[in-house]
Amino acid sequence: RYGSYLFEHRGIIVVADGCNWGERPKKAAVRARDSVLKYLMEKMVKITKVEDAKLYLLRSFNVAHKAICQKTTENEEIGSTTLLAGLLLELVPDENNPVNETEWAFVCCSVGDCKAFLIDGVTNCVRDITQDNRVGQQHSGDCGGRLGPVTANGEPDLRNLSTSCISCRAGDMIFACSDGVHDNLHPKSLGLDPSDLNLNYESWEVLQEKMDLENITGGFRMKFLEDIFNKNDNENNNNNNNMFDNNYLLSSNFDSDNEELDDVELYDKLQYLRELGFPSNEIEQALEACNGNVQKAA
């Protein structure tokens, strides 16, 4: 569940991702999003510096947890949710230390595995504002923390609760998303093996036994996003402003002219790319061509 308020000098963004499936996590996410937005709007006049933003973001998470746990009926079952909330603040220049251009600060609070990225408006350099929130996961399904009555005594799981602050400028982009989005930027989800990243391990599972995968996949994720935005900048001359360029994803990772892939392997990878939600004419044409070759070979 996403929510935002954008003003001339400030902004609020919230991402709440209910844990597991069904109505319980959905309601938890909606309550978390709505309560955080409402609370931060009420306290906006009190936020005059970055430290205030961190304080009220943390307090909004407490409000969100209470809203999640509030039963509307006696037998209502309560779910849980991860949560990320951020305040975008225009900074007032210091008279004793003037800046050459208007600067902004993005102050973020997060529990769980939602992520926020800063994309530099000039260089397209990508920085993971929530860089460490997936480090130390107990298993692949561990989100790291969540709000709602998840402990034995009904308390939230705050293992990776954290606040972050990053400076930014006009023209930069803040990109916030749930793991349902950024998991697709994992090299394994893109059909890559550790060897494709020059890592001498036969599988991601074996690699995970040796080190924390986030230390590797986090860097890959940022580089992959940078490549996407750089590609789109090049395509802007042709009036293509699609942030996630499906043709680029196809050509950079599943090129039908790639001689290192046989037809069967390429067909499987193309199918997988389509299942990830990147439909395009090029994918369909490549699938049709590969399927013909696969049938001939059979």
One Martini backbone bead per residue (centre of mass of N, CA, C, O) as a GRO file, in nm:
protein
  298
    1ARG     BB    1   0.093   0.039   0.025
    2TYR     BB    2   0.041   0.364  -0.095
    3GLY     BB    3   0.156   0.706  -0.001
    4SER     BB    4   0.096   1.073  -0.054
    5TYR     BB    5   0.242   1.406  -0.005
    6LEU     BB    6   0.261   1.710  -0.206
    7PHE     BB    7   0.464   1.996  -0.188
    8GLU     BB    8   0.661   2.265  -0.240
    9HIS     BB    9   0.855   2.200   0.045
   10ARG     BB   10   0.711   1.911   0.078
   11GLY     BB   11   0.700   1.552   0.179
   12ILE     BB   12   0.515   1.233   0.166
   13ILE     BB   13   0.603   0.884   0.215
   14VAL     BB   14   0.440   0.552   0.182
   15VAL     BB   15   0.517   0.202   0.269
   16ALA     BB   16   0.301  -0.091   0.286
   17ASP     BB   17   0.369  -0.448   0.360
   18GLY     BB   18   0.205  -0.713   0.391
   19CYS     BB   19   0.220  -1.016   0.565
   20ASN     BB   20   0.133  -1.210   0.349
   21TRP     BB   21  -0.195  -1.329   0.303
   22GLY     BB   22  -0.480  -1.139   0.286
   23GLU     BB   23  -0.670  -0.941   0.499
   24ARG     BB   24  -0.485  -0.888   0.739
   25PRO     BB   25  -0.238  -0.753   0.594
   26LYS     BB   26  -0.402  -0.544   0.443
   27LYS     BB   27  -0.513  -0.392   0.690
   28ALA     BB   28  -0.242  -0.328   0.817
   29ALA     BB   29  -0.134  -0.153   0.583
   30VAL     BB   30  -0.360   0.055   0.574
   31ARG     BB   31  -0.337   0.153   0.869
   32ALA     BB   32  -0.046   0.241   0.853
   33ARG     BB   33  -0.061   0.445   0.628
   34ASP     BB   34  -0.294   0.629   0.734
   35SER     BB   35  -0.172   0.699   1.017
   36VAL     BB   36   0.091   0.828   0.919
   37LEU     BB   37  -0.022   1.049   0.740
   38LYS     BB   38  -0.196   1.185   0.958
   39TYR     BB   39   0.024   1.243   1.170
   40LEU     BB   40   0.225   1.408   0.992
   41MET     BB   41   0.026   1.630   0.919
   42GLU     BB   42  -0.026   1.726   1.215
   43LYS     BB   43   0.311   1.769   1.265
   44MET     BB   44   0.439   1.959   1.048
   45VAL     BB   45   0.472   2.235   1.211
   46LYS     BB   46   0.696   2.092   1.413
   47ILE     BB   47   0.887   2.060   1.162
   48THR     BB   48   1.222   2.226   1.155
   49LYS     BB   49   1.406   1.963   1.157
   50VAL     BB   50   1.561   1.668   1.123
   51GLU     BB   51   1.517   1.568   1.416
   52ASP     BB   52   1.211   1.596   1.403
   53ALA     BB   53   1.157   1.394   1.179
   54LYS     BB   54   1.260   1.144   1.328
   55LEU     BB   55   1.073   1.159   1.571
   56TYR     BB   56   0.792   1.153   1.412
   57LEU     BB   57   0.840   0.893   1.264
   58LEU     BB   58   0.862   0.710   1.512
   59ARG     BB   59   0.584   0.787   1.628
   60SER     BB   60   0.420   0.687   1.381
   61PHE     BB   61   0.483   0.386   1.433
   62ASN     BB   62   0.330   0.368   1.697
   63VAL     BB   63   0.059   0.447   1.578
   64ALA     BB   64   0.043   0.216   1.374
   65HIS     BB   65   0.048  -0.020   1.571
   66LYS     BB   66  -0.212   0.059   1.721
   67ALA     BB   67  -0.397   0.051   1.469
   68ILE     BB   68  -0.357  -0.247   1.403
   69CYS     BB   69  -0.452  -0.356   1.703
   70GLN     BB   70  -0.730  -0.241   1.650
   71LYS     BB   71  -1.034  -0.362   1.713
   72THR     BB   72  -1.363  -0.389   1.560
   73THR     BB   73  -1.380  -0.681   1.671
   74GLU     BB   74  -1.353  -0.936   1.889
   75ASN     BB   75  -1.263  -1.161   1.643
   76GLU     BB   76  -1.037  -1.017   1.523
   77GLU     BB   77  -0.771  -1.056   1.303
   78ILE     BB   78  -0.431  -0.974   1.319
   79GLY     BB   79  -0.186  -0.830   1.143
   80SER     BB   80   0.105  -0.751   0.939
   81THR     BB   81   0.379  -0.502   0.869
   82THR     BB   82   0.560  -0.327   0.675
   83LEU     BB   83   0.759  -0.006   0.691
   84LEU     BB   84   0.773   0.311   0.507
   85ALA     BB   85   0.891   0.648   0.586
   86GLY     BB   86   0.896   0.988   0.439
   87LEU     BB   87   1.072   1.308   0.443
   88LEU     BB   88   1.058   1.597   0.243
   89LEU     BB   89   1.301   1.868   0.278
   90GLU     BB   90   1.348   2.197   0.270
   91LEU     BB   91   1.628   2.389   0.302
   92VAL     BB   92   1.763   2.638   0.493
   93PRO     BB   93   1.983   2.863   0.450
   94ASP     BB   94   2.283   2.954   0.575
   95GLU     BB   95   2.408   3.262   0.626
   96ASN     BB   96   2.711   3.150   0.699
   97ASN     BB   97   2.642   2.894   0.474
   98PRO     BB   98   2.593   2.915   0.174
   99VAL     BB   99   2.428   2.794  -0.106
  100ASN     BB  100   2.404   2.748  -0.452
  101GLU     BB  101   2.159   2.555  -0.391
  102THR     BB  102   1.887   2.393  -0.342
  103GLU     BB  103   1.823   2.193  -0.062
  104TRP     BB  104   1.766   1.860   0.051
  105ALA     BB  105   1.582   1.625   0.264
  106PHE     BB  106   1.575   1.272   0.339
  107VAL     BB  107   1.364   1.121   0.577
  108CYS     BB  108   1.386   0.789   0.722
  109CYS     BB  109   1.166   0.510   0.807
  110SER     BB  110   1.225   0.155   0.901
  111VAL     BB  111   1.047  -0.168   0.878
  112GLY     BB  112   1.194  -0.411   0.713
  113ASP     BB  113   1.200  -0.455   0.327
  114CYS     BB  114   1.176  -0.188   0.240
  115LYS     BB  115   1.267   0.065  -0.011
  116ALA     BB  116   1.510   0.337  -0.072
  117PHE     BB  117   1.596   0.557  -0.343
  118LEU     BB  118   1.859   0.752  -0.495
  119ILE     BB  119   1.843   0.956  -0.791
  120ASP     BB  120   2.049   1.122  -0.976
  121GLY     BB  121   1.973   1.383  -1.199
  122VAL     BB  122   2.264   1.379  -1.348
  123THR     BB  123   2.412   1.072  -1.313
  124ASN     BB  124   2.224   0.822  -1.202
  125CYS     BB  125   2.303   0.767  -0.932
  126VAL     BB  126   2.266   0.503  -0.690
  127ARG     BB  127   2.109   0.502  -0.363
  128ASP     BB  128   2.073   0.317  -0.066
  129ILE     BB  129   1.905   0.424   0.206
  130THR     BB  130   1.838   0.103   0.303
  131GLN     BB  131   2.097  -0.086   0.295
  132ASP     BB  132   2.076  -0.263   0.593
  133ASN     BB  133   1.771  -0.404   0.605
  134ARG     BB  134   1.889  -0.714   0.491
  135VAL     BB  135   2.082  -0.768   0.701
  136GLY     BB  136   2.060  -1.070   0.882
  137GLN     BB  137   1.885  -1.274   0.776
  138GLN     BB  138   1.755  -1.586   0.867
  139HIS     BB  139   1.589  -1.591   0.591
  140SER     BB  140   1.429  -1.547   0.291
  141GLY     BB  141   1.143  -1.480   0.461
  142ASP     BB  142   1.286  -1.251   0.615
  143CYS     BB  143   1.203  -0.907   0.681
  144GLY     BB  144   1.333  -0.805   0.985
  145GLY     BB  145   1.039  -0.666   1.031
  146ARG     BB  146   0.730  -0.561   1.219
  147LEU     BB  147   0.403  -0.473   1.248
  148GLY     BB  148   0.239  -0.595   1.515
  149PRO     BB  149   0.133  -0.897   1.679
  150VAL     BB  150   0.428  -1.103   1.674
  151THR     BB  151   0.469  -1.157   1.956
  152ALA     BB  152   0.387  -1.312   2.247
  153ASN     BB  153   0.302  -1.002   2.368
  154GLY     BB  154   0.215  -0.815   2.106
  155GLU     BB  155   0.465  -0.715   1.967
  156PRO     BB  156   0.685  -0.586   1.772
  157ASP     BB  157   0.931  -0.617   1.512
  158LEU     BB  158   1.250  -0.426   1.569
  159ARG     BB  159   1.529  -0.517   1.455
  160ASN     BB  160   1.537  -0.300   1.179
  161LEU     BB  161   1.498  -0.038   1.299
  162SER     BB  162   1.527   0.280   1.119
  163THR     BB  163   1.717   0.572   1.036
  164SER     BB  164   1.743   0.820   0.769
  165CYS     BB  165   1.974   1.049   0.586
  166ILE     BB  166   1.954   1.255   0.282
  167SER     BB  167   2.082   1.437   0.039
  168CYS     BB  168   1.932   1.670  -0.202
  169ARG     BB  169   1.805   1.768  -0.528
  170ALA     BB  170   1.689   1.915  -0.775
  171GLY     BB  171   1.598   1.628  -0.986
  172ASP     BB  172   1.574   1.418  -0.806
  173MET     BB  173   1.502   1.072  -0.697
  174ILE     BB  174   1.247   0.900  -0.522
  175PHE     BB  175   1.250   0.537  -0.459
  176ALA     BB  176   0.977   0.348  -0.345
  177CYS     BB  177   0.955   0.000  -0.217
  178SER     BB  178   0.890  -0.319  -0.225
  179ASP     BB  179   0.990  -0.648  -0.250
  180GLY     BB  180   0.809  -0.696  -0.507
  181VAL     BB  181   1.021  -0.521  -0.665
  182HIS     BB  182   1.333  -0.557  -0.568
  183ASP     BB  183   1.350  -0.869  -0.618
  184ASN     BB  184   1.372  -0.826  -0.940
  185LEU     BB  185   1.689  -0.719  -0.885
  186HIS     BB  186   1.783  -0.991  -0.852
  187PRO     BB  187   1.992  -1.201  -1.009
  188LYS     BB  188   1.816  -1.455  -0.982
  189SER     BB  189   1.552  -1.327  -1.104
  190LEU     BB  190   1.734  -1.274  -1.382
  191GLY     BB  191   1.896  -1.557  -1.437
  192LEU     BB  192   2.147  -1.549  -1.252
  193ASP     BB  193   2.464  -1.644  -1.166
  194PRO     BB  194   2.744  -1.616  -0.985
  195SER     BB  195   2.931  -1.641  -1.241
  196ASP     BB  196   2.814  -1.374  -1.377
  197LEU     BB  197   2.975  -1.220  -1.116
  198ASN     BB  198   3.251  -1.362  -1.060
  199LEU     BB  199   3.156  -1.616  -0.883
  200ASN     BB  200   3.283  -1.914  -0.711
  201TYR     BB  201   2.971  -2.044  -0.742
  202GLU     BB  202   2.706  -2.269  -0.810
  203SER     BB  203   2.515  -2.108  -0.601
  204TRP     BB  204   2.324  -1.912  -0.395
  205GLU     BB  205   2.309  -2.111  -0.161
  206VAL     BB  206   2.611  -2.149  -0.122
  207LEU     BB  207   2.682  -1.849  -0.085
  208GLN     BB  208   2.502  -1.801   0.173
  209GLU     BB  209   2.688  -1.983   0.359
  210LYS     BB  210   2.943  -1.768   0.338
  211MET     BB  211   2.749  -1.510   0.302
  212ASP     BB  212   2.599  -1.207   0.272
  213LEU     BB  213   2.407  -1.135   0.003
  214GLU     BB  214   2.355  -0.824   0.031
  215ASN     BB  215   2.653  -0.736  -0.026
  216ILE     BB  216   2.602  -0.811  -0.335
  217THR     BB  217   2.305  -0.746  -0.433
  218GLY     BB  218   2.305  -0.445  -0.367
  219GLY     BB  219   2.507  -0.357  -0.586
  220PHE     BB  220   2.355  -0.475  -0.826
  221ARG     BB  221   2.093  -0.316  -0.794
  222MET     BB  222   2.213  -0.033  -0.841
  223LYS     BB  223   2.344  -0.089  -1.117
  224PHE     BB  224   2.085  -0.171  -1.263
  225LEU     BB  225   1.939   0.098  -1.225
  226GLU     BB  226   2.145   0.273  -1.366
  227ASP     BB  227   2.116   0.138  -1.643
  228ILE     BB  228   1.823   0.210  -1.684
  229PHE     BB  229   1.848   0.523  -1.664
  230ASN     BB  230   2.061   0.555  -1.885
  231LYS     BB  231   1.895   0.430  -2.111
  232ASN     BB  232   1.656   0.632  -2.094
  233ASP     BB  233   1.817   0.882  -2.161
  234ASN     BB  234   1.888   0.787  -2.449
  235GLU     BB  235   1.573   0.749  -2.531
  236ASN     BB  236   1.459   1.046  -2.506
  237ASN     BB  237   1.513   1.130  -2.806
  238ASN     BB  238   1.255   0.916  -2.867
  239ASN     BB  239   1.027   0.962  -2.649
  240ASN     BB  240   1.131   0.768  -2.403
  241ASN     BB  241   0.986   0.760  -2.056
  242ASN     BB  242   1.030   0.478  -1.952
  243MET     BB  243   1.162   0.367  -1.663
  244PHE     BB  244   1.095   0.062  -1.754
  245ASP     BB  245   1.271  -0.084  -2.004
  246ASN     BB  246   1.190  -0.363  -2.170
  247ASN     BB  247   1.394  -0.367  -2.403
  248TYR     BB  248   1.643  -0.350  -2.223
  249LEU     BB  249   1.599  -0.606  -2.059
  250LEU     BB  250   1.619  -0.785  -2.302
  251SER     BB  251   1.897  -0.696  -2.434
  252SER     BB  252   2.082  -0.723  -2.161
  253ASN     BB  253   1.979  -1.043  -2.075
  254PHE     BB  254   1.808  -1.172  -2.358
  255ASP     BB  255   1.969  -1.209  -2.616
  256SER     BB  256   1.909  -1.367  -2.921
  257ASP     BB  257   2.235  -1.322  -3.007
  258ASN     BB  258   2.337  -1.505  -2.785
  259GLU     BB  259   2.575  -1.760  -2.822
  260GLU     BB  260   2.574  -1.884  -2.515
  261LEU     BB  261   2.279  -1.959  -2.591
  262ASP     BB  262   2.053  -2.176  -2.624
  263ASP     BB  263   1.730  -2.218  -2.716
  264VAL     BB  264   1.624  -2.343  -2.457
  265GLU     BB  265   1.745  -2.142  -2.254
  266LEU     BB  266   1.627  -1.885  -2.380
  267TYR     BB  267   1.331  -1.963  -2.359
  268ASP     BB  268   1.324  -1.980  -2.049
  269LYS     BB  269   1.413  -1.684  -1.996
  270LEU     BB  270   1.183  -1.545  -2.148
  271GLN     BB  271   0.955  -1.663  -1.983
  272TYR     BB  272   1.052  -1.544  -1.714
  273LEU     BB  273   1.037  -1.247  -1.791
  274ARG     BB  274   0.732  -1.245  -1.843
  275GLU     BB  275   0.653  -1.340  -1.551
  276LEU     BB  276   0.774  -1.068  -1.420
  277GLY     BB  277   0.627  -0.829  -1.611
  278PHE     BB  278   0.768  -0.798  -1.930
  279PRO     BB  279   0.596  -0.707  -2.173
  280SER     BB  280   0.666  -0.759  -2.530
  281ASN     BB  281   0.721  -0.783  -2.860
  282GLU     BB  282   1.009  -0.897  -2.841
  283ILE     BB  283   0.946  -1.139  -2.663
  284GLU     BB  284   0.737  -1.274  -2.847
  285GLN     BB  285   0.923  -1.306  -3.092
  286ALA     BB  286   1.145  -1.470  -2.952
  287LEU     BB  287   0.967  -1.704  -2.861
  288GLU     BB  288   0.874  -1.791  -3.140
  289ALA     BB  289   1.156  -1.852  -3.253
  290CYS     BB  290   1.249  -2.051  -3.032
  291ASN     BB  291   1.020  -2.257  -3.054
  292GLY     BB  292   1.089  -2.347  -3.338
  293ASN     BB  293   1.374  -2.453  -3.271
  294VAL     BB  294   1.295  -2.651  -3.049
  295GLN     BB  295   1.111  -2.831  -3.225
  296LYS     BB  296   1.328  -2.911  -3.432
  297ALA     BB  297   1.521  -3.044  -3.227
  298ALA     BB  298   1.297  -3.256  -3.129
   0.00000   0.00000   0.00000
